[in-house]
């Protein structure tokens, strides 16, 4: 009878191991099903600003170019004015020195 009892215990242990393996397999299947059935991500609730069109970018680029050319002309005009002012001051200084000396 001891032999039959040992066989029954071995069968019970094997069934317990098989049951645990089956439970793990079933849990893996359920997890895979749950992963496939996840809901789609919800759309965000805030308002998106539309991007700029190509025409807007061309207008911005044109405005930058025109502004740059205007700044270049203003710099040239300022340089010319500085040269003219320096020339006038030198001429007036020379005249003032001549008038003081009495020539």
C-alpha positions as CSV (number, residue, x, y, z in Angstrom):
1,X,0.0,0.0,0.0
2,X,2.9,2.3,0.6
3,X,3.9,1.9,-3.0
4,X,0.4,2.9,-4.2
5,X,0.6,5.9,-1.8
6,X,3.9,7.0,-3.2
7,X,2.6,6.8,-6.7
8,X,-0.5,8.8,-5.7
9,X,1.7,11.5,-4.1
10,X,4.0,11.7,-7.2
11,X,0.9,12.0,-9.4
12,X,-0.5,14.7,-7.2
13,X,2.8,16.6,-7.2
14,X,3.0,16.3,-11.0
15,X,-0.6,17.5,-11.4
16,X,0.1,20.5,-9.1
17,X,3.1,21.4,-11.2
18,X,1.1,21.0,-14.4
19,X,-1.7,23.1,-12.9
20,X,0.7,25.9,-12.0
21,X,2.1,25.8,-15.6
22,X,-1.4,25.9,-17.1
23,X,-2.3,28.8,-14.8
24,X,0.8,30.8,-15.9
25,X,0.0,30.0,-19.6
26,X,-3.6,31.2,-19.1
27,X,-2.4,34.3,-17.4
28,X,-0.1,35.0,-20.3
29,X,-2.9,34.6,-22.8
30,X,-5.1,36.9,-20.8
31,X,-2.4,39.5,-20.6
32,X,-1.9,39.3,-24.3
33,X,-5.6,39.8,-24.9
34,X,-5.7,42.7,-22.6
35,X,-2.7,44.3,-24.4
36,X,-4.5,44.0,-27.7
37,X,-7.7,45.4,-26.4
38,X,-6.3,48.6,-25.0
39,X,-8.4,51.6,-26.0
40,X,-7.1,54.1,-28.5
41,X,-5.3,57.1,-27.0
42,X,-7.6,60.0,-26.5
43,X,-7.1,63.1,-28.6
44,X,-5.8,66.1,-26.6
45,X,-8.3,68.6,-25.4
46,X,-6.5,71.8,-26.1
47,X,-6.7,73.9,-29.3
48,X,-3.8,73.5,-31.7
49,X,-2.6,76.6,-33.6
50,X,-2.4,76.0,-37.3
51,X,1.1,76.2,-38.8
52,X,2.2,79.0,-41.1
53,X,1.6,78.4,-44.8
54,X,4.3,78.8,-47.5
55,X,3.0,82.2,-48.5
56,X,3.3,83.5,-45.0
57,X,6.9,82.3,-44.8
58,X,7.7,84.0,-48.1
59,X,6.1,87.2,-46.8
60,X,8.2,87.1,-43.6
61,X,11.4,86.4,-45.6
62,X,10.6,89.3,-48.0
63,X,10.0,91.6,-45.1
64,X,13.3,90.6,-43.5
65,X,15.1,91.2,-46.8
66,X,13.5,94.6,-47.3
67,X,14.3,95.6,-43.7
68,X,18.0,94.5,-44.1
69,X,18.4,96.5,-47.3
70,X,16.8,99.5,-45.5
71,X,19.2,99.1,-42.6
72,X,22.2,98.9,-45.0
73,X,21.1,102.2,-46.8
74,X,20.6,103.9,-43.4
75,X,24.1,102.8,-42.4
76,X,25.6,104.2,-45.7
77,X,23.7,107.4,-45.2
78,X,25.0,107.8,-41.7
79,X,28.6,107.2,-42.9
80,X,28.2,109.8,-45.6
81,X,26.7,112.3,-43.1
82,X,29.6,111.7,-40.7
83,X,32.1,112.4,-43.4
84,X,30.3,115.5,-44.5
85,X,30.1,116.8,-40.9
86,X,33.8,116.1,-40.4
87,X,34.7,118.0,-43.6
88,X,32.5,120.9,-42.6
89,X,34.0,121.1,-39.1
90,X,37.5,121.0,-40.5
91,X,36.7,123.8,-43.0
92,X,35.0,125.9,-40.3
93,X,38.0,125.4,-37.9
94,X,40.4,126.5,-40.6
95,X,38.3,129.6,-41.3
96,X,38.0,130.4,-37.6
97,X,41.8,130.2,-37.2
98,X,42.3,132.5,-40.2
99,X,39.8,135.0,-38.8
100,X,41.6,135.0,-35.4
101,X,45.0,135.6,-36.9
102,X,43.6,138.4,-39.1
103,X,44.3,137.1,-42.5
